Amino acid sequence: MIRPEYFIEKLKEYGIDCFAGVPDSLLKNICAYITDHCDAYHNIITANEGAAVGLAAGHYIATGKPACVYMQNSGEGNIINPLASLTDPEVYNIPVLLLIGWRGKPGVHDEPQHVKQGKITTGLLNTMGINFDVLSKEEDKAENQIAKAAKALQNKEVYALVIEKDTFEEYKLQNVEKNDLTMSREEAIQTVAAALGEKDCIVSTTGMISRELFEYRTQMRQGHERDFLTVGSMGHASQIALGIALEKQDRRVWCFDGDGATIMHMGSMAIVAQKSPKNFIHVVFNNGAHDSVGGQPTVGLTIDFPRIARAVGYSHTYSVSTKGDLADVLNEIKIQDGLSLLEVKVKRGNRKDLGRPTTTPVQNKEALMKFLQD
């Protein structure tokens, strides 16, 4: 395996000292190293992957040096537009090094949401005319690949290094931002889910939130037909929930969102507010971290979600950080009409023995559709 220190220092030898992107589980060791060893102006965890490409373009325009954009392969969809209409040789001709975690690689077992992405990871790069290497796990071979990438960047090309599982040696984040929050996300999810009415349904976002909701239903020996687990398409849970809420106005629709997912496509909040469904409750579980992919920080705990929600037109907004306050607010929400946002501030982390959904995405979808028709 490759030492994170070795890899980053090799990039810096070629003038690549600025990093931006969205953390990935396959890149968590390298992302943690970057976080600990780069200043805040040279490691920017962006709202989404496309924004990272834009930031890399700005860095190049200002310095003449290419930046490195890191992401999971699910983020390739977010970078297609800026790669085709910004960095492309036929437009501005700006070099960028892409570091792409290869979830769902063919032949390697992975979760359902990663299978399709794994199949098309390299094909999308080919379609966009981006040359790439699958980074070797041996440092001497990786050094030659980095040199090859650097030469392409000197020629003002976008170049990608595709990263397989267990490419980098373990490195744990040292500079972890701590807070004094005491309520766990799982505890908060259980509290909210227990307060739902019989006709209510939930759309839960990508990662731990959906896993913890599924686990709660299992523990309570309840069915899963009232929940849509958005196992992929990070940042779009609120729009799925909006689509349901507009057509099922006799039901309350709860969106269980995360801070990172909400930030990724925050403009969606304005669309929810513009449609203003009275049966929509937007719950943001905010721990200030990308918990599912290594605990890299978000700006979640430094911004005011309720104020943002009010500014775009949400009728009711709340922010709580204790189980008692959460219970009180839930009682209030249940007796009022109007679009609501509830921010629940929670501590980082999750149970190590947390399970994964045992139903397929198709089974999950069909069960919810049947529940909504009953």
N, C-alpha and C positions, 0 to 999 in steps of 0.2 A: 504493500500500500504506500501511498504518497504522504509524506509529512506536510501538513498545512503550511508550516513555516517555509519549507523548501519551495512549495508551489508559489506562494505569494511573493517570496523574494525573487524567484525567477521572473515573474511578471514585472516586478519593479525594475529589474535589470534592463528590461526593454521599454521602460518609461510608462508602464501601466500601473498607476498608483491611485486611481480613482475607481470606486466600486459602487454600483447601484443595482437595486432589484428587489425581488420578493423572495424571502427564504424558502428553502426546500428541504425536505427530510434527508435526501441523498447528499445535500450540500451543507448540512447543519454544522459539520466540523469545520469546513472552510469558512462558512459564514460567521461562526463563533470566533474564529481566529481573526478574521477581518474586523469584526466588531471590537475586539480587544486591542487591536494594533493599528487601527486607522482613526484619524480624528473625525469629528462630526461632519466636516465638509468633504471628506473623501470616502465615506461609506454612508450612503443614503438609502434607507429602506423605504422604497417608494410605495405609493398607493396601489399601483399595478405595474405590470411589466412593460406595457407600452410607454408609460410615463418615464420609466427608467431609461428607455432608448432615447426619449427626448432629452433627458438630463445628460446622457452620455454625449449627445450631439452638441449641447451647449458647452459642455466641458471641452470638447475638441475645438469648437469655434474659439473659445477663450484661450486655450493653451497650445493647440496644435498637437496634443497628445490624446490617443484613444483611451476610452474608459472600458471597464469590464462590467457587463450586465449579467447578473445571475438570476436564475429562475428554475422552477420545475417545468417540465415539458408541457404541462397544461397551460402555461403562460404563453406558449407560441402563438396562440390565437390572438392574444392582446398585442403582440409585437408585429403582426403582419402589416398593419397599416403604416406605422412609422418606418418599418424597413422598406416598404415598397414606395412610399411617397415622401420620405425624408432622407434616409441615409443612402438610398440606391444610387449607383453611379450615374444614372440618367436624370437624377434630381440634384441633390447636394453633394453626393459622393463623399460620405463621411464614414470613416472606419470605426467599427465597434467590435470588441471581443465578447462573444456570447458564451456563457457557462450554463449548460442546460442539463438538469438532472433527468435521467432517463427512467422515469417510472413506467411500469408496464412493458418493459422490454420483452419482445416475443420470446417465449420459452422460459420466462421467469415469472413465477406465480405472483400476482398482485391483486389489489382490490378492483372491482368491476369498473369503477370510473377511470382507472388508469389503463385498461386494456386497449381501448381504441387509440388513446393518445400515444401509447407505446408503439403501436403499429405504424402510426403516421409521423412519428418524430423526425426521422431522417428524410422521409419523403417530402415533408413540408419545407425542410431546408433546401432540398434539391429543387423544388418548385420555385422557391424564391431566389435561386441562383447563388446560394450561400455555401461555400466550401466548408468542410468540417472534418474533424477526426474524433473517433471515440478514444478518449484519453486512456492511455495505458496505465496500469496499476504499478508499473515498475518505473522508478524515478529516472533512470538513464534513458529509457524510451520516451517517457513523458517530456524530458528535457528537449529532445529532438522535435517533438510535436509542438511544444511551446515556441521553439525557434521558427518552425514553419508558420505558425499562426502569426508571430511577430512580423515575419517577412510579408505576409498577406496584408497586415495592417499598414505596413509601410507603403504598400501599393494602394492604400485607401480602400481596402476591401473590408466587408463585414465577414468575420470568421467565427466559427463555433467549435467549442470543445464540448462533446457530449459525455456526460459523466454517468457511469454505471454504479450500481450499489457496491459499497465497500471499496471505493476507490481511495478515499482519504482515511488516514489514521485518525483515531479518536482525539478530539480536542473539545473540552468543555468550556463553555462561556464563563469567564471569570468576573467580568464587570456586569453583574446582574443588577438591574434596577429593582430595589425592594420597595414594598409599600406596606402599610399597616392594616390592610384589609384582612378580614377574618373569615368571611363567608366563601365557601368553595363554589365554583361554578356548578358542580353536580348537585349540591344542596339547593342552590337557587333554581336550577332547572326543575328539580323535583317539587319545589314549593309552588312554582308557577303552574306546572302541569297538573298538580293536584287540585288547583283552583278552577280548572276549566269546566265549562258546562258540558252536558252530554252531547250536544250538537256541534260543539266547537271543534275546530281542527287546527293543526300546527304545520307550518312549513319551517323546517329547521335547516340551518346553514351547514356548510362543509366542515368536516373535521370532528373535533371532540364533542361539539354540541349535539350533533346527530347521534353520535355513539352513546353519549350519556343519556339522551332521551330514550333511545332504544333499550338501553340497559334498565332504565327505570320502569318502562312498561313490562319488561320481562320479570323484574323483581316483584312487581305488583300483580303478576299473572293477568295482565291486561293484554288485549290485542294491540296490533300496531296499525290498524286500519285508519286511525284518525290523524296519523302523522305522515307528512311527506319529507323524507330524508334527502336533502339535497347533497348527495355525496360528492358531486363535482360542481362545475360552473360556479366557482367561488365569487361571491359578491352579488349574485342574482336571486337569492332567496326572496328578497322583498318584492321583486317583480312577479315571481311565481305566486306568491301570496296575494299580491294585488289582483292578478288575473282571476284567482279563485274568489276573492272577496267581492269583486264587482259582479260576478255571476251568481253568487250565493249570498245574497244580502240578508237572508234569514238566519245566517250562521255567523258566529264570531270566528274570524280567522286570525290566528296568532303567528307572527313571524319571529322565530327564535334566531336572532342574528348575533354575530360576533363583532368586536371592534374592528379587527382587520378586514373582515368581509364587508362591513358597512363602509369603511373608508375606501375600499377598492373601487367601488362604483357609487360614491356618495351622491352623485347627481340623481340617482334613482329616488332618493328621498323627496326631491322636489316634484317628481312625477306622481308619487304616492299622494303627496299633499295636494297637488292640483286636482286629482280625482277625488280626494277626501272621502273615502268610504268610511261610514260611521261604524262599521263592524270590523275594522282593522286595528289590531294592537301590535305595534312594532316593539319587540323587546330586544335590547342590545345588551348582551352579557359582555362586560368590558373588564378585561384584566391587563390591558396594555401590552399584550404579547401575541405573537403568532405561536400559540401553544402547541399546535399539531406538528410543527416542523422544527422544533428545537428551542422554542422560547425566545426567539429574537424579538426585540421590542417593536411596538407600534407607537403611534402618537396618541393612542386612545385615551390615556389618563391625563393628557395635557390639553385636551380640547373639551368643549362643552357641548355634548350631543343634544341635550334638551334645548339649549339656546339655538343651535343650528336648526333643530326641528321646528321650533316656534318661528324662526325667521323664514322658513320655506312654506309654513302654513299648517303645521300640525295643530289640532285643537287643544290637546291636553299633553303635558309633558311632566315627567317625574324622574328623579334620580335617587336611588337608595343604595345602601351598602351594608345593611343588616337584615337579618331574617325577619325581625319584628316589623321594621319599616316596610319591608317587601310585602308582608301579609296585609298590613294596613292599606297600602296602595292598591293591592289586588282587589280588596273589598270595595274600594272606591271605583276602580275601573269597571267592575262588573255591574254597577248600577247606573252608569252614565253612557250616553251616546257620544260619538265623535271620534275622529282619528286620534289615536294616542301613541306616544312614544314613552317607553319605560326603560331607562338605563339602570342596569343592575351591576354595580361595581363589585368584582370578585377577585379573590387572590389567584395567583398563578398556579399551574400544575394540575395534575389529574392522578387518579389511581393507576398504579402500575399494572394491575390486573384487569383494566377496563377492556370489555369485550368489543366485538364488532357486530354490526347487523348480520343476522343469519338468513334474512330474506334477500332475494335479488331485487335490484332496482325496479324491474318490470312487475314483480309481485307486489312491491310496495306501492307502485303507482296504481295498479289495478284494484288493490284493496281500498285505497283512498277514494278512487272514482266510484266504487260501489257504495262506500259509506256516504258520499256526497249525494248520491241519487236516492238513497233510502229516505 
